[in-house]
Amino acid sequence: MGNNQSAVVIGGSHAAVQLVISLRQNGWQGSITVVSDEPYLPYQRPPLSKAYLAGDIAEEQLALRASAAYDKLDVSFLLGVTVLAIDTDNHRLRLDNGEYLGFSKLALCTGARARTLPIAGVDLQGVHYLRNMDDVKGIQQSAVSAKTAVIIGGGYIGLETAASLTKQGIAVTLLEAEPRLLQRVASQPTSDFYQRLHKENGVTIRCNAMASALMGDTRVKAVVCSDGDSIETDMVIIGIGVIPNTELASAAALEVDNGILVNEFAQSSHPDIVAAGDCTSHLNPLLRRTLRLESVPNATEQAKAAAASICGLQKQYAELPWFWSDQYDVKLQIAGMNQGYTDAIIRGDITSHSFSVFYIKDTVIIAADCINRPKDFMLAKKLILHNAQIDPVILADETTELKTLLTEH
């Protein structure tokens, strides 16, 4: 780890920021350079569809760290620069400014990009995706004069965007191709709650609805659905998921499978290349399987493991996945992964704005959706990590404190 060593990080993400901080904490004395194709220093992503879009916070408040913090860490940035290729033989990157950048160790924090919708009219003005700061600036510009908006996609990004635009007095129609909202990620009770919440706030929700074309001359004026129905609108936001940015890794012959494949130490198939964040498909020892996560906690913790690996240390990344979503006055906190659940137990009043859904798989708690219930969330994480087996009747009974259930394990 001498001074002549160079660490290069591709991507200006949450993972990238944690990685450069952890490198210095772990004693890295060489140079550190972050290359990002965006013109901004790294900023927070979650508020983009929430507080920033709603106009509740200013652009400056999004910064993950002040520029002075990077000066202190002695980190250099190449902003607005795209990496075209990784030359693993010569340990260098080919950049779109015609230059090459050498590295001793490389970290891929390339994140993910918005999945595009392959229908006519997506290039019209007033049609937006929501992934980065420029996307949101475009949406805000359209929102100034818009009275109506159509959101395509009923996942968390679509729902958060609906809440933010509704707050600004825009009449929102949300189209979801599946039979219910959040179908791939949540149980029926959680879906039903969010359907009701958005309807209460004036959002029109149409499930089993697919957009087949966007109409307009230069600017979008209507969304045509596959059933032939047409919805007039001043703007459209498409939120149908993301695709991990793995092209650089694939071209450099790294192993890729729904993300850059890394082990529990965030090491890729190349000895001098690590990866962290949304772009990785990683082994989670706690869940005993490989998965790809789109979450800040995952990016942060995985980056710590990646930095340790660069420094020749071993720090296993083994975290319980958790996520959150803010919509209106409701904070949803999710612990664990609910895939394969056999039962969903409701704790609290499902008609209120405060309840939890515990996901059970073969008598063991594997995940929980906690709506305005931070205490349930904290305890759920512990119960999941303990592989707690709890009688569903006792779990649903609010007179039984969750804390007491934990002491039994």
Buried (B, 14 or more C-beta within 10 A) or exposed (E): BEEEBBBBBBBBBBBBBBBBBBBBEBEBEBBBBBBBBBEBBBBBBBBBBBBBBBEEBEEEEBBBBEEEBBEEBEBEBBBEBBBEBBEBEEBBBBBEEEEEBEBBBBBBBBBBBBBEBEBEBBEBBBBBBBBBBEBBBBBBBBBEEBEBBBBBBBBBBBBBBBBBBBBBEBBBBBBBBBEBBBBEBBBEBBBBBBBBBBEEBEBBBBBEBBBBBBBBEEEBBBBBBBEEEEBEBBBBBBBBBBBBBBEBBEEBEBEBEEBBBBBBBBBBBBEBBBBBBBBBBBBBEBBEEBBBBBBBBBBBBBBBBBBBBBBEEEBEBEBBBBBBBBBBEBBBBBBBBBBEBEEBBBBBEBEEBEBBBBBBBEEBBBBBBBBBBEEBBBBBBBBBBBEBEBEBEEBBEEEBEBEEBBEEE
